[in-house]
Amino acid sequence: MAEQIRAEMVANVLSLLVSSGDRVEPGQAVVIMESMKMEIPVLAEHGGTVTTVSVAEGDVVQEGDVIVELS
């Protein structure tokens, strides 16, 4: 079952910390977002393998947008 990691707010993608094929552990940061001059790490709730990274550094995401998918 795939897990979708979604943006919790409107923010800029500051840094990608994973790419397709990477193994992710629960609680690991996968992306650093920036909103209102604050850096916000986005954490994986579950472990898995990254199948898709749906954003690039510099992108603006909306609340609910899929950022990363894990299998």
N, C-alpha and C positions, 0 to 999 in steps of 0.2 A: 504494500500500500504506500503510495507516494505522500509525502508531507510537503505542503506548500508553506513557505515562510513569507509572510506578508508585511507590508509597511503598516505601522500603527499610526502614522501621521503623514502629513505633507512634509517632505524633506528633500534635500539634495543628497545624492549618493557621493560620499566623500572618498571612500576606499572600499574596494572589493578584497576580501580576505580569503576567498575560496574560488576555485574554478571547477569545471566539469571533471568528474572522476575523483575528486578529493574525498577522503573519508572525514566525516564530521562527527564529533562526540556531543552528547547532550550538554547544553550550556555553553558551547563554543560560539564565539562571535563569528558571523559569516560576512557581515557588511558593517561599515561605519557610516552612519547618516549624519547630516548636519542640518539643524533647524534652530533658528534664532540664535546663531553663533554658539550653539552647544553641540558637542559631538555625542552621538547616541549609538552605542553598539546594538546591533540586532543579533539576538542569540537563537540558536537552534534549540527547540524544546526536546527533540529526539535525535538520536544518532542515525547515521545513514550515509549513503554515497550521493554526492552532488550529481544530479542528472542534467539540470538546467540552471543557468544564471541568466535571469531575464532583464538585468539592468547593466549599465556601464557607468564608470566613474563620470561624474558631472551630470548624470540624468536627474531630473526632478520626478519624484514618485508621489502619487496620491495615496491617501489612506485606503488600505485594502488591496493595493497593487501587489501582485506576486513578485517577489524579489529572487528567491531561490527555491528550487524543488529538489527534494531528497527522495531516494528510493530505499 
